[in-house]
Amino acid sequence: MTNILHISSSSDIQSSVTRQIGAVTVADLKAASPDAKIIERDLVKNPVPHINPEFLGAMFSGQPDAPELKLSDELIDELFASNIIVFEAPMYNFGIPSVVKAWVDHIARAGKTFKYGENGPEGFLTDKKVILVLGRGGIYTEGPMKAMEHQETYMRTIFGFIGITDVEVIYIEGVAFGPEKKAEALAAATERAHSITQKAA
Ligand SMILES: Cc1cc2nc3c(=O)[nH]c(=O)nc-3n(C[C@H](O)[C@H](O)[C@H](O)COP(=O)(O)O)c2cc1C
């Protein structure tokens, strides 16, 4: 049984390219596995709050059933329940949207998703695949802007930290370079989504 966790994070609800290509990706996966269960987690329509003193207090108190950790537990359960995670993230100011960072602060939890062992950090989510759908106004896979890319590198770091190293990326780059370039980027991303999902199915 395939369980897909689909996470959206673009603040553009109407014409988001990451939402568009993320939807294509999930539809492809569903077509390949009609029984697949899909969990939708929209970080814009239902934002995860910033972690606060009560959250930290509960986390460090060692009380697993603390009510302050309920949402964090729910988000972590969604990760463990999934085989494939389709994660959409537009680039905002060279990195990820702040709603994604708030989600990360809830799911990176010692003893739950990782631990520090004798050889350093060890992630617990070792049997998952992530398909990252990344939107960018400019070009960061090559050229002069490459060093300013803190979106893919950050997401790979976080997923690696919790044990997920099987990460495929669908880039939608250069969408700010005019309608023609945007259409080309969307066509290439759609092709890539089809090819990744054929392998993943
Ligand atoms: C608040 C904001 C910040 C942005 N910052 C960048 C940036 O640093 N670099 C870039 O290439 N594009 C940037 N963009 C453009 C988006 O990454 C691009 O439009 C992308 O398509 C957004 O994905 P979406 O259509 O799914 O929302 C920014 C857009 C917004 C709204």
The ligand as a Gaussian input file, in Angstrom:
#p B3LYP/6-31G(d) Opt

LIG

0 1
 C        8.245000      36.659000      -1.225000
 C        8.943000      36.122000      -2.452000
 C       10.327000      36.005000      -2.438000
 C       10.978000      35.501000      -3.558000
 N       12.333000      35.366000      -3.526000
 C       12.969000      34.838000      -4.606000
 C       14.391000      34.642000      -4.601000
 O       15.085000      34.919000      -3.628000
 N       14.960000      34.118000      -5.703000
 C       14.231000      33.754000      -6.810000
 O       14.811000      33.262000      -7.758000
 N       12.898000      33.908000      -6.823000
 C       12.251000      34.423000      -5.755000
 N       10.892000      34.583000      -5.783000
 C       10.158000      34.076000      -6.945000
 C        9.580000      32.685000      -6.663000
 O       10.564000      31.792000      -6.177000
 C        8.980000      32.126000      -7.922000
 O        7.981000      33.008000      -8.365000
 C        8.381000      30.758000      -7.723000
 O        7.730000      30.411000      -8.873000
 C        7.366000      30.720000      -6.638000
 O        6.706000      29.465000      -6.623000
 P        5.096000      29.438000      -6.616000
 O        4.647000      29.920000      -7.988000
 O        4.769000      28.018000      -6.386000
 O        4.619000      30.341000      -5.530000
 C       10.229000      35.101000      -4.690000
 C        8.835000      35.229000      -4.678000
 C        8.194000      35.741000      -3.570000
 C        6.688000      35.838000      -3.586000

